[in-house]
Amino acid sequence: MERILVVDDDVELCALVTEYLEPEGFRVESAHDGLEGVERALANDYAIIILDVMLPGINGFEALRRIRAHSNTPVLMLTARGADVDRIVGLEIGADDYLPKSFNPRELVARIHAILRRTRDKGETSSTAAGETISLGDVRVNISSRTVHLRGELVDVTSTEFDVLTALLARAGHVVSREELSQAALGRPLAPLDRSIDMHVSSLRRKLGAEVNGLERIKTVRGTGYIYARASG
């Protein structure tokens, strides 16, 4: 059984999530404050962590920072409905996806399955394409180890950022729609007003910087998506 950690101080919500996920074949564990959540997240092997923003002890953002310092386990953040700032901050810190409260439990199950489906697909890809790399200019992506190097130096990217970058590099010089990126990196259709992909692209731009010649790597195609510019020269 795949293990899921729910970090939320709402005991009733944790019980509800457990009630919905256990019949799906998951083993659900709960923590009710930020410090306990970090401790358990780093001490155990979870398929995914569901992390609330508002927590006693330390809030969800600080908990996510501490988790990301040592682990790339997928994290789905729970944010207040309409709190765009919370979603943006969570994605900037390294959340893989978010879900606003109060959510439909079936939507939570669907999001978890989408994330885990991506995880399984990655494992299958790694086993059949060991050592495969995508190189463009000064960026090299190793598919099997899921690592990114910039001018020979390792770049720390999240699992979702890796998938966004790989999708863009694989079609460098061509426009990749936000819908395609959502399917490739989040495993789900792009929801209306959903800025997840935009935030992951923004984070990649910040981490990779401009090309040596100063040109922008990932260009926005307004109303459509993004294009990774082919390295010049």
C-alpha positions as CSV (number, residue, x, y, z in Angstrom):
1,M,0.0,0.0,0.0
2,E,1.3,3.5,-0.9
3,R,1.6,5.7,2.1
4,I,0.2,9.3,2.2
5,L,0.9,11.8,4.9
6,V,-1.7,14.5,5.7
7,V,-0.5,17.5,7.6
8,D,-3.5,19.4,8.9
9,D,-4.7,20.5,12.3
10,D,-8.3,19.9,11.4
11,V,-8.7,16.4,12.9
12,E,-12.1,15.9,11.2
13,L,-10.7,16.8,7.8
14,C,-7.9,14.2,8.3
15,A,-10.5,11.6,9.2
16,L,-12.6,12.5,6.1
17,V,-9.5,12.3,3.9
18,T,-8.6,8.9,5.4
19,E,-12.2,7.7,4.9
20,Y,-12.0,8.5,1.1
21,L,-8.4,7.3,0.5
22,E,-8.3,4.0,2.3
23,P,-10.8,2.4,0.0
24,E,-8.6,3.5,-2.9
25,G,-5.8,1.4,-1.5
26,F,-3.8,4.0,0.4
27,R,-2.4,3.9,3.9
28,V,-3.1,7.4,5.3
29,E,-1.1,8.9,8.2
30,S,-1.8,12.2,9.9
31,A,0.2,15.0,11.6
32,H,-1.5,17.9,13.2
33,D,1.2,20.6,13.4
34,G,4.0,21.8,11.2
35,L,6.9,20.6,13.2
36,E,5.5,17.1,13.5
37,G,4.7,17.1,9.8
38,V,8.3,17.9,8.8
39,E,9.7,15.3,11.2
40,R,7.5,12.5,9.9
41,A,7.9,13.6,6.2
42,L,11.7,13.3,6.5
43,A,11.7,10.2,8.6
44,N,9.5,8.1,6.4
45,D,8.9,7.2,2.7
46,Y,5.7,8.6,1.5
47,A,4.2,8.6,-2.0
48,I,2.8,12.1,-1.5
49,I,2.4,14.7,1.3
50,I,-0.8,16.7,1.6
51,L,0.1,19.9,3.5
52,D,-2.2,22.6,4.8
53,V,-0.9,26.2,4.8
54,M,-2.4,27.2,8.2
55,L,-0.8,25.1,10.8
56,P,0.2,25.5,14.5
57,G,3.9,25.4,15.4
58,I,5.2,26.4,12.0
59,N,3.0,27.2,9.0
60,G,2.8,25.2,5.9
61,F,5.2,27.4,3.9
62,E,8.0,27.0,6.5
63,A,7.2,23.2,6.7
64,L,7.5,23.0,2.9
65,R,10.9,24.8,3.0
66,R,12.2,22.4,5.5
67,I,10.9,19.4,3.6
68,R,12.3,20.7,0.3
69,A,15.7,21.2,1.8
70,H,16.0,17.4,2.1
71,S,13.3,15.7,0.0
72,N,11.6,15.9,-3.4
73,T,8.6,13.9,-2.3
74,P,5.6,15.3,-4.2
75,V,3.7,17.9,-2.1
76,L,0.0,18.9,-2.6
77,M,-0.8,22.1,-0.7
78,L,-4.2,22.9,0.7
79,T,-4.9,26.6,0.5
80,A,-7.8,28.9,1.4
81,R,-10.2,29.3,-1.4
82,G,-9.5,32.5,-3.3
83,A,-6.1,33.0,-1.6
84,D,-4.0,33.4,-4.8
85,V,-1.0,34.6,-2.8
86,D,-0.9,31.4,-0.8
87,R,-0.9,29.4,-4.0
88,I,1.8,31.5,-5.6
89,V,4.0,31.3,-2.5
90,G,3.5,27.6,-2.2
91,L,4.4,26.9,-5.8
92,E,7.5,29.2,-5.6
93,I,8.7,27.3,-2.5
94,G,8.4,24.0,-4.3
95,A,4.8,22.6,-4.0
96,D,3.9,20.3,-6.9
97,D,0.3,21.3,-7.0
98,Y,-2.4,22.9,-4.8
99,L,-6.0,22.4,-4.0
100,P,-8.2,25.1,-2.4
101,K,-10.4,24.4,0.6
102,S,-13.1,23.4,0.9
103,F,-12.5,20.8,-1.7
104,N,-14.6,17.9,-3.1
105,P,-13.0,14.7,-1.8
106,R,-13.3,13.2,-5.2
107,E,-11.2,16.0,-6.6
108,L,-8.5,15.3,-4.0
109,V,-8.5,11.6,-5.0
110,A,-8.2,12.6,-8.6
111,R,-5.3,14.9,-7.9
112,I,-3.5,12.2,-5.9
113,H,-4.0,9.6,-8.6
114,A,-2.7,12.1,-11.2
115,I,0.5,12.8,-9.2
116,L,1.1,9.1,-8.5
117,R,0.5,8.2,-12.2
118,R,3.2,10.6,-13.1
119,T,5.5,9.0,-10.5
120,R,4.9,5.5,-11.9
121,D,5.4,6.7,-15.5
122,K,8.7,8.2,-14.4
123,G,9.8,4.9,-13.0
124,E,8.9,3.1,-16.2
125,T,10.7,5.7,-18.3
126,S,13.8,5.5,-16.2
127,S,13.9,1.7,-16.5
128,T,13.7,1.8,-20.3
129,A,15.8,4.8,-20.9
130,A,18.6,4.6,-18.4
131,G,21.2,7.2,-19.1
132,E,19.1,9.1,-21.7
133,T,19.8,12.8,-21.7
134,I,18.4,15.9,-23.4
135,S,21.1,18.6,-24.0
136,L,20.5,22.0,-25.4
137,G,23.1,24.7,-25.2
138,D,24.4,24.9,-21.6
139,V,21.5,22.8,-20.2
140,R,21.6,19.0,-19.8
141,V,18.8,16.9,-18.4
142,N,19.3,13.3,-17.4
143,I,16.0,11.4,-17.7
144,S,16.9,8.4,-15.6
145,S,18.4,10.3,-12.7
146,R,16.0,13.2,-13.1
147,T,18.7,15.8,-12.7
148,V,19.4,19.1,-14.4
149,H,22.8,20.6,-15.0
150,L,23.6,24.1,-16.1
151,R,27.1,24.6,-17.4
152,G,28.1,21.5,-15.6
153,E,26.6,22.5,-12.2
154,L,23.7,20.7,-10.7
155,V,20.5,22.8,-10.5
156,D,18.0,22.0,-7.7
157,V,14.6,21.6,-9.3
158,T,11.4,20.1,-8.0
159,S,9.8,17.1,-9.6
160,T,7.2,19.2,-11.4
161,E,9.7,21.7,-12.6
162,F,11.8,18.8,-14.0
163,D,8.8,17.6,-16.0
164,V,7.9,21.1,-17.3
165,L,11.6,21.6,-18.4
166,T,11.8,18.2,-20.1
167,A,8.6,18.9,-22.0
168,L,9.9,22.2,-23.2
169,L,13.3,20.9,-24.1
170,A,11.9,18.0,-26.0
171,R,10.1,20.4,-28.3
172,A,12.6,23.3,-28.2
173,G,11.9,25.8,-30.9
174,H,8.2,25.0,-30.9
175,V,5.3,26.3,-28.8
176,V,4.1,24.0,-26.0
177,S,0.6,25.0,-24.8
178,R,-0.1,25.5,-21.1
179,E,-2.6,22.6,-21.4
180,E,0.1,20.3,-22.7
181,L,2.4,21.3,-20.0
182,S,-0.3,20.7,-17.4
183,Q,-0.9,17.2,-18.7
184,A,2.9,16.4,-18.8
185,A,3.9,17.9,-15.5
186,L,0.7,17.8,-13.3
187,G,-1.1,14.8,-14.9
188,R,-4.3,16.7,-15.2
189,P,-6.2,19.1,-17.4
190,L,-5.5,22.8,-16.9
191,A,-8.3,24.3,-14.8
192,P,-9.7,27.8,-15.5
193,L,-7.7,30.6,-13.9
194,D,-5.1,28.0,-12.8
195,R,-1.6,29.6,-12.7
196,S,0.3,26.5,-11.6
197,I,2.2,26.1,-14.8
198,D,3.0,29.8,-15.0
199,M,4.6,29.7,-11.6
200,H,6.6,26.6,-12.4
201,V,7.9,28.2,-15.5
202,S,8.7,31.4,-13.6
203,S,10.7,29.3,-11.1
204,L,12.6,27.6,-13.9
205,R,13.5,31.0,-15.4
206,R,14.8,32.2,-12.0
207,K,16.9,29.0,-11.5
208,L,18.3,28.8,-15.0
209,G,18.8,32.5,-15.7
210,A,19.4,33.8,-19.2
211,E,21.6,32.2,-21.8
212,V,25.2,33.2,-21.9
213,N,24.4,35.7,-24.6
214,G,21.7,37.3,-22.4
215,L,18.7,36.0,-24.4
216,E,15.7,34.6,-22.6
217,R,15.5,30.8,-22.5
218,I,11.8,30.3,-22.0
219,K,9.7,32.7,-23.9
220,T,6.0,33.4,-23.3
221,V,3.7,33.0,-26.3
222,R,0.8,35.2,-25.2
223,G,-2.5,33.3,-24.9
224,T,-1.0,30.0,-26.0
225,G,1.9,28.7,-23.9
226,Y,5.7,28.7,-23.8
227,I,8.6,28.0,-26.1
228,Y,12.2,27.1,-25.2
229,A,14.4,29.0,-27.5
230,R,17.0,27.0,-29.4
231,A,20.5,28.0,-28.3
232,S,22.1,30.3,-30.8
233,G,25.6,29.6,-32.0
